[in-house]
Amino acid sequence: MASSPRGGAGLVDHKRASSEGIVRRCVGAECHHCCGHHFAADAFVPVLEGATLVEPGVAQGELLLTTTQHRTHAVVNYRVGDIVRVDVRPCRCGDPRPRLLPLRRASDALIFAGYKFSYTTLLGALAARVPGVLGAVFAVRDGELGRSLVTLCVHAVTRKPVGAETLVAALRAGLPDLDAMVRSGVLGVEIAGDVPETTHRKSDRIIDLRRYGAGQGEEPNGS
C-alpha cells in the first residue's frame, strides 16, 4: 500500500499484493474521501479468515485473496498477511464497488517459549517506563550457543537518546513472563539500531528471523 496525500481530490492509493512476484496487478484504488480502496469484486475476491461483523455492511478479518480472471497466474486464497475491513456500504464518491481498508499486519505478535507477546504489549511496557517512546520494531532470532535459546532485538524510536540498559530494564519490569525467561537463560534481549530487512517489502513492527519460524506447534500461554 502506498500512502497518498490526504488533501487533493483525484489522488489515489493502490493496493498491491506483490510478495515474491506472485501478484502484480492493482487490486483497487482509493477515492479522495480516503475511506478504503474500491476494488472490482468480479476480478478479485477477498475472503476474510476469522471474520467478524463490525457493523452492518462492514466485516473485518485476515485477508485471503483469490483472482478470478488470471488464468495463467491464478491465485486462490493467497494469504496477504494483512488484517482488513471490507465495506459494502455506498461511498460518498458514488462508486458502487465495495471497499478494502487495511488496518494492520496480521503477525503483530511474537511467540517464544510457549508465550505470546503482542506488539501492543511490548510497546506498552516500554512507553509506560521510558518517556518519549514514539514506536518500535521487535525482531526475534535464534540465540547464540551458550547464551540463550532465543534473542529479542528491540529497535526503539525515542524523542531523546535512551540507553540500552534502560530499555531492557523497562521491558523486563513491565513483562514478568519475559523477565523470567531472561533470568532462566531462555531469552536474551538486545537493543539494536538498524531494522532488519524483510523479504516481502512490507513494513513490519514484528519480525521473526528464526530459522524455523514461530510456534512449531506450540500453543501460546499468554497474550
Secondary structure by P-SEA (a helix, b strand, c coil): cccccccccccbbbbbcccccccccccccccccccbbbbccccbbbbbcccccccccccccbbbbbbcccccccccccccccbbbbbcccccccccbbbbbbccccccccccccbbbcaaaaaaaaaacccccccbbbbbcccccccccbbbbbbccccccccaaaaaaaaaaacaaaaaaaaaccbbbbbbccccccccccccccccccccccccccccccc
